[in-house]
Amino acid sequence: MLLALTAASGFAAAAPGGSFVSEEAPFDRTCPTRVEGPAGGPQAPYGRRDVRFGRLIFIGLDRPQRWRQRRGADGTMKIPVVLREGTAVTVTIRPIGRTRARLDFDREEWTRTGRRVAGGDGQRAVRFHACPANTPRFSDGRPIGPWTGYNGGFLVDRPGCVRLTVSAEAMPTMRRRAALGVPVSRCRR
């Protein structure tokens, strides 16, 4: 039996076992909204503290994070992503326990004051679209290479653990716990 609920933030349906799955459309980050660093090469900008989900990498997600809270608003954590060219990849976030957090990749929201997870700010899901490798760079017109970068991160009301799910066509769905503003070891249980 499927129970449908209408919520201010979107449509949710009860899945077997009582968990709720959001039907809210993901926010799209596309090639024109990318950021660029040094000229892209064939190798991924991947280090020990980065978290890899197939072709998508969260830069520095496995290092201790600074939770920056502003007066009258939830805190933010800057964690950019890079994506290797190919089909779009969707990231969803699910808080664990009392944690309140969302993805924060909508650049138009960043200038608003008083942003709060409880008020519906941030995104539950973001779909990243990588640029073709031959896309000209903004700065010098040379090809960007196989990796596309996107600035953003997380909007966090209460630091803690979250579950990130990453999916794309022709790629197995991957899930992992991540620490937002708490020690990484706390979320590895």
N, C-alpha and C positions, 0 to 999 in steps of 0.2 A: 504494500500500500504506500502510495507516495503522497505526502502532505505538502501542500504549497503554501508559502507564507510570503506576503508582500511586505517589504521593509523600505524605509526611507532611502537606504543606500542601494537597493536593488532587489532582485528576486532571489529567494533561497528555497531550496527543496530538501526535504528530509530524505536521506539516503538510507538504504537498509542498514540497520544497526544504530540508527538514531543520530548519526553525525550529519551536519548540515554542509551542503556544497553550494558555493556562490555561483549564480548564473550571471553575475555582473560582467559586462564586456571588459576585457583587459584594456588598459591605457596603452596606446601605441607610441613607441619611440622609433622614429624613422631616420633614415640616412641624413636628411638635411638638418637634424637636431643633434648630430654627433659632436664630439669634441676631439681635438687632435693634439697629439704630443709629437715626439720625434717621428721622423718618417718611418712608416710601418715596414717591417721586414717579414720574412716567412715564419719566424719563431714567435710563439705566444709570449706576451709579457707576463710570465708566470713564475712566482716565487713560492717559498715554503709557507708564507702567511696568506697566500691567495687561496681561494676556494674555487675549485673547478667543477663544473657541471657539464661535461662533454665539451661543446664548442663555446660555452659561456663561462666567464671567469669573473668572480667578485674580487677586486683587487684589495688585499689587506684585510679581508673579513675575519681571518683567524688570528689577528693580533689584538691585543688589548685596545678597546675603543674608548675614545673620549665621548662622553654623552654630553652634548652642549644644549643646555636648557635655557630658554629665554623667558623672561618674566611675562606671565600671561599666555604662554604658549608651550606646546610640547617640545621636547628636545629633538635635535637632529644629529644624525651620524652620517658623515660623508664616506660612502663606499662606492666608487665607480665600478662599472662593469665594462668588459671588452668581449666582443663576440666575433668569432670567425665567420667568414662569409658562408652563406647557405640559407636554408629556410629560416623563417622567423622562429624565435624561441620565446616561450612564455614562462614567466616566473610568478608564482603565487606565494603568499605568505600566510601562515596561520600561527597566531600567538599560542604559546603553551602556558597553562596555568593562569596567573594573574597579570601576565605581561600584556601590555597594550602597545602594538607597533604596526606600522604599515610601510610599504615601499614608498619612496619619495623621489620619483623621476619625472614629475610634471613641472617643467621649468616655469610655467606661468603661475604656479602656486607659490613659488619661493619668495615672491615679493610681498605676499599678503602677511599681515601681522595676525597674531593670535591663532595660528593654525593648531588644531587639536585632532587627535585620532578619534576621540569620542564625538566630535562634531562632523565626522565623515571625511576629514582631510586625509591626504595620502591616497595610495592605491592598494587594493587587495591583490591586483594582478597587473603585470606590465608585460607587453609583448614587444620584444626587441627585434628590429629588422636591420640586419647587417648590410652595409654598402657593398656593391661589387668591388673587387680589388682594384679595378682600373678607374675608380671614381677619383677625379682630381681633388687634391688637398685644397683647403681654403687658402693657405698661406703661400704656396709656391707652385700649385698646379700639377705637381708630380702625383703619381698614383698613390692612394692611401695604403695599398697593400691589403692583405687578407683579413686584418683585424680592424674592427670598428669600435670606438670607445664612446661611452655615454656617462656623463656625470649624473650624480644623484646619490641615493643611499636610502636611509630609513628615517621615518618620523616616529619618535618613541615617547610615549607617555610614562610608561613604567618599564625600566630596563629588565631584561630577563632573557628567556630562551624563546626562539621561534622555530617553526618548521618551514623550510623553503622547499618548494616543489618546482622542478624545471622540466618542461616538456616541449617537444617539437616533432614534426613529421620525421620519420626515419631515424629517430633517436629514442632510446629507452627513457621512460620517465625516471627522474632521479629525485630523491628526497634526502634532506639532511637537516639536522638541528644546527642552529647558529646562535652565537651569543651576541646580544646587543646591550652593551653597557655593563656587563657582568663578566667575571672570569670565564674564558673559553672552556675550561675544565668542568664548570658547573653544568654545561649543556651537553656534555658528551655521554651522559648516562643513558 
